[in-house]
Each structure stands twice: as C-alpha cells, then as structure tokens.
C-alpha cells in the first residue's frame, strides 16, 4: 500500500504530504481547491502523460512521489528490481519509492527506488500497485482480456488450477501443431535440403579430410619444393661432423675426440679437467647421433621426388575445393559434415516424425476440447454469480434499474486460455440495450459501476490500492450513505483513496484529508513573485476537525451548531455501521466471496 504521497508544485498545490495507510482515506475540499491534483499525481506515478500546464505557475518543475510498502515477493517489487531500483527489504516487507518530475518545458523524468528509470517501467510497476477510477481515466476492465482475467479470478482457486492444466497442455499441443505444419508444408523443401546435404556429405566422405591435414600437407609441399637445397645442406653438415677427408683440421667428431683424449691423460692430476673430459665425451655422443640423423634424413630425401610432390599438391587441391564450398578450414569442414549428418538424419526421419506428431496433436486436441468445455461451464456459473452480486450492489448505489451482464461465448477455436470470449455489459435500465462498459453511462454512473465490481472482486484482486475520483457524482441522501458503506467494505481488503464532495461518504473514512485553497489578490505578490495566485494546503484532520469539515460539506456553515450536530451524527452512524453486524444484502456476498 501507499504509506505517503508527496506533491510539490503541481497545479495549485505548492508542497503537500499526504500520510496514507490501510483502510479508507478521503480527500475533501471546496471546488477548485486542488483535490483532483491528488489523482493527477497518482496518474503521473502510473506513467500517465505529462502536461507542462500542470506545473505550478512560477515553478521550474512539479514532483509526485510515493512511498510504498509491499510484501517482499510482490510482482511489482520483482519488476522494480529488474529495472535497477533499490528496494529496502526487511521482515518480509519491501519499501519502494516511486517518483515522477515534470518540467515547465513538458519534459518528464521517472525514478524507481532512487534510480532513474524509463517511464514505461514506472507504468509497469505502478499498474500493479494502483488502480484509478475517475471521470476521465481509462477503465480498468475496458479490454476483453482484462474482463476475462477478472472473471477467472472470481471463479476461484480450483478454476485457476484447471486453467493452469489447460494452459500447459495447450502450449505443448501448439508447439507440436507448429512442427507438424512445418514438416507437412515444407516437405518438398526439406526433400531438396536432404538431397543437397547427402551429395555434400558424399563429396566430403570421398575426400576423407583429417584434422590438421591441410597444414601438414602445406609444410610437406614446401619441403618437397626445396629438395636440392635441403639435400646439399644435409650433406655438408654430415661431412662437417663425420668425413674421411675434411682438410688438415679434420671433422668435428675427430676434433672433439682428440680433445677428449688429450684431457684424459692429465685428468688424474686435476678433477676440473676430468669433468671437462666427461663433457667432451657427451658432446661426442651427441655429434654422433646428429650425424646419424642427418644420414637418415638425406636417405629419405633420395627416396622422395617429383612424384610425391605431385601427390601432395593433388591432395591439397582436393581439400581446397572442400574449404571453398563448405568452411574456411579443413577442421571446420569436418565439423560442418558432422552437423550436416545429424540434420540429414532428422530430414530422413520426417515420415516417422509426422506420424508421431499427428497422433500427439489429435490426442492433445481431444483432451483440450474436453478441458475447454469444462472451463466454459465454470466460467458461465461464475459469470452468473458475478453479475448477480454486482447488480445487487448497483441497486444500493442508486442505480436500482441497472443490471450487469457477464457474457461467456464459446468459440470454435482453441486459445491459450480456453475457447471463450468474455464480455461485461451494462444495461442501465429495463428495456435498454446492454452496452459495453464505458459506453452509455455518465462519469458518475460509471464510477459507481466500477465501485460495485471492485467491491465484489476485492477478496481476490491482487492490486493493493484503489483510487476513486468523485465516485459519488450525481447522488445524495441514502445512496450516498450506501456508497460510503461500500467503500468501507472495499477498504477491508485493500487500501482505498476517495476524492469526494459528499459528507455521507467522508464520514466512513479511517482518515480524512482536507485541501484548503488560499488566494492572493491580483495586486499582491506571493512567495514566487507572481502577482495574483492561488495555493492550497493539505492537512490530516483530527476528530474535532472532521466534524467542522463535515459541517461545511453539509451546510456550508462549519460554525453552525446544528450542522456540527448533524456531522457528528454522521460520524457516529458510520462508526456504528463499521463496528456493528454486517448487513445481509451488502456484505453477505463479500463474505461468501472471501470464503470462496
């Protein structure tokens, strides 16, 4: 719920803080005092369109800010966290700050949990927190989807469980149907794909490329192209190590052996020379090994020739052809072939897959239609109950001839939530045609219709805060008392904020907020330096102040003793109504609804 709402420089309100809480809060004040700015501020927090004209004259910007406390796992909290908001969680509760500023130039900024956020994110979070019913606001249940959702919630948890089973089965059926359609409609294309894949895999298989083969063949080609140079270098190196005639100095092996023998004669006289002699012996062994390796390498060169080079180049050409067609490297060609083989198996198994999918789709559709018929029957039962209860509420709200009609029409097509089209219609009086919500009713009548619906839906509705702007327009007397009573009933389940002109409604409030207008003559200047301006103060009324305010609302004479006595009587009657036994017609439905 909203714990506190702050408004700054919005309309005629310079700076106001509204302390809210659970139950029913009412906002009252004279016409033009700025009561509607409370609803405007909440509209901004719901992502509503910003209007530079709403910024207070002389101010740079307007601010609407709300402190909200929710359960830690509430969907609005999760969405705020996804948007990067900072949320203070403790003792199973979460505190969230929503803010919206509108500049005098019309530009606006949104903040969630102290972090800048898109207006769309603010709207998503706010839409799960607050519902506004006002003269100019969009209807909460305007869309067919919203009407179906409301009816499904009213139908109860058991219905919701069956609906979940249907939805899960529908997702599987729909996926199988799409795959089947793809297989059957694209059979020719899939056949061509299979033929193309098969030819490509045969070509790759014929060449049989090996991992890293292209690099190895490249190195061998370079070696074979330089055979003479390699052979000459090996011969010279071998002769330098081991040769029958290498000049007066001799070859490397002979020289090292001579040095070793020279040291061996004196090694017993000096340990250092003995160590050097041993190392020269090791060098001799290494030289002998190298000489043998060079001899073997030279022999291998003699065995290779132009024929091997031609074989290598032919193999490289075959691999290069695969690389040009299928992948940048031989290793990637091999990987492509492995993937292609798996795809070919899938394409070759189309016949069996089509048969299995056809059987699955048929079996699932039969089960879905059975579940859809059950959902339709349950929806129709719930629709009759919802229409009856709301119509009863409308009778008490000075609309005795109005009837709510909730229609459930079964369609031939299966949908993700059944095969039904739900519509909520209002018949304003007997003999008149039923029309969709929002058409054929005045703003005040529409507000009362929505109040009646919300009272009935309150026990199962997830939205924690409801705002009604002048729900009492066009009524008075006993009907006004009934409106106040039903607002108090709704406030048992959710937080309710009401802007009202009627003392009968205000008397039922748990807290009473008054907006007072202060005007400055055109020849004077206010704190903003603007000549001739209006500002409003917002205050939370105590018990005695409530009596004075209700007296003003009753007779326009807050100092009148009789008006104050009447006001006190209203407060006493409302308190007794809230604390006494529930009325049969109004509350039995809500009590049964809560039990359900």
Secondary structure, DSSP 8 states (H G I E B T S, - for coil): -EEEEEEEEETTEEEEEEE--SSEEEEEE-TTSSTHHHHHHHHHHTT----GGGB-TT-SEEEEEEEEEEETT-HHHHHHHHTT---EEETTEEEEEEEEEEETTS-EEEEETTEEE-HHHHHHHHHTTEEEE-SSS--TT-SHHHHHHHHHHHT-HHHHHHHHHHHHHHHHHHHHHHHHHHHHHTHHHHHHHHHHHHHHHHHHHHHT--TTHHHHHHHHHHHHTTHHHHHHHHHHHHHHHS-S--TTT--HHHHHHHHHHHHHTTGGG-HHHHHHHHHHHHHHHHHHHHHHHHHHHHHHHHH--HHHHHHHHHHHHHHHHHHHHH-SSHHHHHHHHHHHHHHHHHHHTHHHHHHHHHHHHHHHHHHHHHHHHHHHHHHHHHHHHHHHHHHHHHHHTT-TT-EEEEEEEEEEEEETTEEEEEEEEEE-STTS--EETTSSS-HHHHHHHHHHHHHHHGGG----EEEEESTTTT--HHHHHHHHHHHHHHTTTSEEEEE-S-HHHHTT-SEEEEEEEEE--TTSB-TTS-BS-EEEEEEE--HHHHHHHHHHHHHS-TT-HHHHHHHHHHHHHHHHHHHS---HHHHHHHHHHHH-
